[in-house]
Amino acid sequence: ADTDNLSLDQIEQVMLAIAERKLETVIQNTPFEGTVMYNTFGAKWKDNGYNGLIPNWLDTKIEASYVNEDQPLGLKKLSKKWFDYDQVEYKEVTTVDGTPYKMRELSAKHVFDYACDDTICTAAFHNFAQAFMSFERTYRLYKTVEIDASYLHCQSFIHGTKVSLARLAELSAEDDIVYDENWNLLKEFLISKGWEGSVTPVYTSLTPMQVKDVFEICTGVRPEFSVRLPEKIIALLPNCPTKDYVVAALTSGDCTALNEHVKMNFKGEPEFNIDSPTQKNKLLYEVLELPVRVRNKVTKEMRAAGQKLGNPKADALAITYAMIDADESLKPVLNALRIMQMVSTRRKLYYKPYPYFVHWKTGRVHSSHNQCATNTRRASSSKPNVQQVSKNQKVEGFSPKIREVFIPHKKNAVLVSMDFMAQELRVIADYSKDPGMVACYVGDNLVDMHAMTGLGIIVTGK
């Protein structure tokens, strides 16, 4: 319909009328296979030149990154920042007189503001961003560079990536064995150093908290009570041999028999979490007494308190430096720590999340492709990250096999590993035609540009 001559009130009335129309006929006659528009309309639009996708779309999230890449790109925050407008919240519209409702239980008229909010705010922000980018002369660049790429990102999401969960499980099981072997080595060392949880406690008297500790050591179950008087504690304890020893110690004050009972049941397992920077810091810099080679950045709070050095790091780089400083007798312990950390990282990045991202219908991983998540404008992948998959050894002798889980999408297809090496510098060299930059990538005497920059800093002292 031609809406050029309609007032805003009339346009709202038209939209409301459309919103209130019943959709049973449309739903019955539309083969909805999923929530992705491609699945619904792709068959009819497959020859439209856009592989079934909407032609000539624009993306306000990318536009927002051109306006200010350092600000949040979510629509609600954009609306608040640029228009000082608070978008209608779902909870707000579905709560009537304090009673929560489901959206389908409310009339179209009631939810109209919420239903149209995103559309109106998106259109408003596009108008603003277009004007902003036009002043900065970046709008044409955005349409030339970003839009075509966004279609490829969308198709990558739709097609997904084939992965072998069977091979993933095999790799996980192999790494479990490696982890346990190295944990046993580290555990023996921690026990020898009297690490927390590895020394059998000896009691001279019993407090309520110690009674709980005794039961947890001997039975594996920690009793819960808040009383403090011995007679009340005894009444709440479960009947078992441990209770008899505790009762004897509480009534006589002699813990000799109790200590022997605890010693027989104490497993001596050190309390160590490979993902805890605090515990790894304690191991590296207190127990092993190694020098601090790598630190975190100093925070504003630290500077305000007069602290000039950041907290020590305990990451892979810190452990690598520790391997250099440590005596030969300690290197097996540090290597075990490094291997355990490597396996822990694989568990968090691949073994645990990947199975949950395999779609029940396609059998593929459909990761999100982020076109403007980095300031360098490099594309990235998330939920899960299938784009940046390790290819180099993190520990000598342990090849990253995770790439083995990816399967070619069709028969006779080949998987190609690509790396964005100096991507931006190559583009600049091509556009500028600067002889020095071009010589870094073309010709018989190639030079590393970063090395040249470093050399220039050393020579000039700047």
Salt bridges, closest charged atoms under 4 A:
GLU63 OE2 - HIS126 ND1 2.98
ASP84 OD1 - LYS80 NZ 3.17
ASP86 OD2 - LYS80 NZ 3.44
GLU146 OE2 - ARG377 NH2 2.92
GLU170 OE1 - ARG167 NH1 2.86
GLU174 OE2 - ARG167 NH1 3.72
GLU174 OE1 - LYS401 NZ 3.79
ASP175 OD2 - ARG346 NH1 2.98
ASP176 OD1 - ARG347 NH2 2.97
ASP213 OD1 - ARG222 NH1 2.76
GLU216 OE1 - ARG222 NH1 2.73
GLU269 OE1 - LYS187 NZ 3.46
ASP275 OD1 - LYS348 NZ 3.26
ASP315 OD2 - LYS313 NZ 3.99
ASP325 OD2 - ARG293 NE 2.93
GLU328 OE2 - LYS331 NZ 2.96
GLU396 OE1 - ARG338 NH2 3.26
GLU404 OE1 - ARG167 NH2 2.59
ASP419 OD2 - LYS391 NZ 3.58
GLU424 OE2 - ARG378 NE 2.82
ASP430 OD1 - LYS433 NZ 3.20
